[in-house]
Amino acid sequence: MTQKMRAAVLVEPRRFELDLRPVPDIQPDEVLLEVARCGICGTDTHIYDGGFMAHRLPLVPGHEFSGRVVQSGAKSGVAEGIAAVVDINHGCGRCYYCRRGQLMNCPSIKQIGIDVDGGFAEYVRVPGHLVIEALETTSFDVLALTEPAACVVHTAVRSGLEPARSVLIIGAGPIGNLHIQMQRLTGAAPIIVAETSPERAKLAKAVGADAVVSDPGRLLGVVHEMTDGRGVDLAIESVGATALYEVAQAALRPGGHLAAFGLPPEGSELNVDLLSTVLREYSLMGSVAGPGQAMHRALSLLCHGRFDTTAFTAAAYALDDIGTAFDTLADRPNDLKTQIILNDAL
């Protein structure tokens, strides 16, 4: 008899169905991972609401997952029984971009849980080369934070690691909070945060923000006050709103860098004064996901306690309650992350 598993299938926007389906068969270069925990990401909420990847439905979402390898293909090179996380970004490995380590630009890239079925299921099939062994001493709820942590590691590296640089982070939601913690690890000073939610402003302060500004009208004044009138060296927009990108741009010092992280609506545009960009040497660079080395770095930081994960691991829902978990996210601002429990016995 074919072994069955439970999976949460998003059949249409805002409607999950719990399905009993066959456990995936693996190819020789693949592994089967039994999922322990899978976090809900902002991307998942966009998929859930129908604003992103609607053409992929029905789909089993979920890309922030951890678990244990229960079956390894003969050519996978992965040991069975290990605790593991997965780099969800699967490039072709052969094209110009993959060879340069820029696989997010690979024309045939597929992301697990976004383009193909992911971690809101009891088992997931993944390519062996994307599996990363984790320390047994780290809990699966913390391990499931590796992918979002990798995103902020990737942004920090692309923005240039430099101690004592001044940073503005716009938005202190889950990713914004991790940006704060990552920038503190790199030695940034001061770290200024813009956040209108009182609950999330308090969490931002607790993890190392030097100033949290809740009144948008005061933000640029605080930036200039804390940088001797120059503006910040680095501004990270982590919300995805065009108006906030404009604020981030205005907060830069001459020669400053804008890290474009927040995902704006398709077709959004940012006005750029080209003459000032040339004469004052401003720069802008996008950053998406956390592929490759960023996953290994994030896993190491998590396993050695470099991130405060308290507000990321407090909320957990059973698979049966996945709809409730999604529908109540906005009502729980103190829960920076909500995870779905697939198997707590691993």
Protein Blocks (a to p, Z undefined) as FASTA:
>chain_A
ZZdddddddfbghiacddddddddddfkbccdddfbdcddfklmmmmnopgoklmpccde
hjbdcdddfbdcfklopaehiacdddfbdcehlamklmnopamlpmkbccehklmccfkb
fbdcddfklpccddfkbcfklmmmmmmmmmmmmmmmmnopaehiacddehjafklmmmmm
mmmmnopacdddddfblklmmmmmmnopabdcfblklmmmmmmmmnnonopfbdcdfkop
aklmmmmmmmpcehiacddfbccdehiacdddfklmmmnopacdddedjehjlmmmmmmm
mmnopaccklmmmpccdfklmmmmmmmmmmmmmlmbacddfblkZZ
